[in-house]
Amino acid sequence: MTEMSASMKADATTIHSPGAAVRSLVIGLTAFLTVVDLFATQAILPSLTRHYNVTPAAMGFAVNASTMGMAIAGLVVGFLSPHIERRRGILVSLLLLAVPTTLLASAPDLTTFTILRVMQGLCMASAFALTLAYLGEQCSAMDAGGAFAAYITGNVASNLVGRLVSAAVADTFGLASNFYFFALLNLAGAALVYVTIKRARPMHAMPTTQSPLQATIAHWRDPALRAAFAIGFCILFAFIGTFTFVNFVLVRAPLSLGMMDLGFVYFVFLPSVVTTLLAGRAVTLVGIRPAIWGALAVAGIGLMLLLSSHLALVLVGMVLVGVGTFFAQAVATGYVGKAAQDNRGVASGTYLACYFLGGLVGTAVLGQLFDRFGWVACVAGVATALAVAACLTARLVITSSSSASPA
């Protein structure tokens, strides 16, 4: 069970579970059902491109427009976080998420599709940010690394299972059925939150000396937190660039995979489910900076393999990019959650806004590189983002404001 401060015990309870293993499972499953819509649609990108008769860059931007909504919601929820009761906020967000997911099944044109994806992002990020704030507030310093790693692991699993299911349902029952199925998963996430999480008011619901704006400014003035926000931007920039446009490489000659084969390719995320769980322990053993540097190096090696014309090497490359980026994300998320001892909801929301903004910018920039100059130029853009993240990692020092984070 997570540990709570004495002032919170009368007002909140943690996730109901008989032990750490069950707690981690519930945390991971909540994350899975929260963001399963985010990347699942990438598995059917080629089919959607044909359906709407647009370019890969245009369809890639539309599909990833959810990151725009997530960036906006991350900031808004961060500002309002001190006044939002955690359970109710997460529950309402997941219930509302089912609405645009259902409407995507009948989106008549690319503009409507894009707007609905933005709406999905607004709902997903609201639930995501509030859950991260909840974990940061409720977990002790000792438990925090494992809790954040479990949550990011659920995110990883959603990438694997979501893509597999999306490809299978679309291939068997058509594109519309795919979105109806994921709407049901959104409702399942709401049901899980309703059953497993009781009322937990935010730690800073009481009057504070800082407004959300003042807290945001204070966080941006902290060089370590500022670097962490930028690292989040670079991580999703690289991840989106890789796993959006590699789909088009996989279905073209010489690889020439079909839709169902493309779905099975995403078993490449399976190792990440295991390795991401180790992020908290890795930080304890080697420190924050070495953990992120190692993860980024693994992703960089994998990136080079994606230039191969042999499917086996491309798959290994995808495994390494997935392992590296998700591991780095888990470490960076945990760092922000503990580095900001005050107004953690604002800090988590700011980090998520930067993270998802990186995904949106990555889609736009790398999509143009892919359309105009090809896959090699796209990979070069991803490599640049990884290099920038590695440089920024040097600034993640343990300061007085982050002394609670594992070193």
CORJOWO-V34615 format. One record per residue. N is the residue number from 0. OMEGA is omega in whole degrees, -180 to 180 (* if undefined). Layout:
# CORJOWO-V34615
n = (N	N)
omega = (OMEGA	OMEGA)
This chain:
# CORJOWO-V34615
n = (0	1	2	3	4	5	6	7	8	9	10	11	12	13	14	15	16	17	18	19	20	21	22	23	24	25	26	27	28	29	30	31	32	33	34	35	36	37	38	39	40	41	42	43	44	45	46	47	48	49	50	51	52	53	54	55	56	57	58	59	60	61	62	63	64	65	66	67	68	69	70	71	72	73	74	75	76	77	78	79	80	81	82	83	84	85	86	87	88	89	90	91	92	93	94	95	96	97	98	99	100	101	102	103	104	105	106	107	108	109	110	111	112	113	114	115	116	117	118	119	120	121	122	123	124	125	126	127	128	129	130	131	132	133	134	135	136	137	138	139	140	141	142	143	144	145	146	147	148	149	150	151	152	153	154	155	156	157	158	159	160	161	162	163	164	165	166	167	168	169	170	171	172	173	174	175	176	177	178	179	180	181	182	183	184	185	186	187	188	189	190	191	192	193	194	195	196	197	198	199	200	201	202	203	204	205	206	207	208	209	210	211	212	213	214	215	216	217	218	219	220	221	222	223	224	225	226	227	228	229	230	231	232	233	234	235	236	237	238	239	240	241	242	243	244	245	246	247	248	249	250	251	252	253	254	255	256	257	258	259	260	261	262	263	264	265	266	267	268	269	270	271	272	273	274	275	276	277	278	279	280	281	282	283	284	285	286	287	288	289	290	291	292	293	294	295	296	297	298	299	300	301	302	303	304	305	306	307	308	309	310	311	312	313	314	315	316	317	318	319	320	321	322	323	324	325	326	327	328	329	330	331	332	333	334	335	336	337	338	339	340	341	342	343	344	345	346	347	348	349	350	351	352	353	354	355	356	357	358	359	360	361	362	363	364	365	366	367	368	369	370	371	372	373	374	375	376	377	378	379	380	381	382	383	384	385	386	387	388	389	390	391	392	393	394	395	396	397	398	399	400	401	402	403	404	405	406)
omega = (176	-180	-179	176	-176	-178	-177	-170	-179	-172	-173	171	-180	178	-179	175	-178	-178	-176	-177	180	178	180	179	-180	178	-179	-180	176	178	-180	-176	178	-172	-178	180	-168	-174	-178	-177	179	-179	-180	180	179	179	178	178	177	-177	-179	176	-180	180	176	180	-180	-180	178	178	-179	-179	-177	175	175	179	175	178	-179	178	180	-178	178	179	-177	-180	177	179	-176	-174	-179	-177	-177	174	-167	-175	-179	-179	179	-177	-180	-180	-178	177	180	-179	-178	-177	179	178	178	-177	178	-179	-177	179	-173	-177	-175	179	178	178	-178	180	179	177	176	179	175	-179	178	-178	-179	-177	178	178	-178	-177	-180	178	177	178	178	-179	180	-178	-172	-176	172	178	-179	-176	-170	-178	-180	-179	179	179	178	-179	179	177	175	175	179	-179	179	176	-179	-174	-180	180	179	-178	-180	179	-177	-178	-180	-179	-176	-172	180	-176	-177	-179	179	-177	175	-179	-179	173	176	177	176	179	177	177	178	179	180	179	-180	-175	-168	-176	175	-175	177	-180	-179	-179	-175	176	178	-179	180	-180	-178	170	177	179	178	179	179	179	179	179	180	178	178	-176	-179	179	178	177	179	177	-180	177	177	177	-177	-177	-178	172	-178	-177	179	-179	-180	-168	169	-170	174	177	-179	176	-177	-177	179	174	9	-176	169	179	175	-176	-178	176	180	177	-180	177	-174	163	176	178	-176	177	-179	178	-179	-174	-179	177	-178	-175	-179	179	-180	179	179	-175	-172	-179	-175	-175	177	180	180	179	179	-180	180	177	177	179	-180	177	179	-179	-180	-180	-179	178	-179	175	179	-175	-177	-180	177	180	176	178	178	176	-176	177	179	179	-176	-176	180	178	178	179	180	180	-178	179	178	180	-180	-178	-179	-180	178	-178	179	176	-177	177	178	-180	179	179	178	178	-179	178	178	-180	-177	173	176	177	180	179	178	178	-177	-176	-177	176	178	177	-179	-178	-173	-172	176	-173	-179	179	178	179	178	177	178	180	178	179	179	180	178	178	179	178	-179	-178	179	-178	-178	180	177	-180	180	-180	-178	-177	180	-178	-179	-178	*)
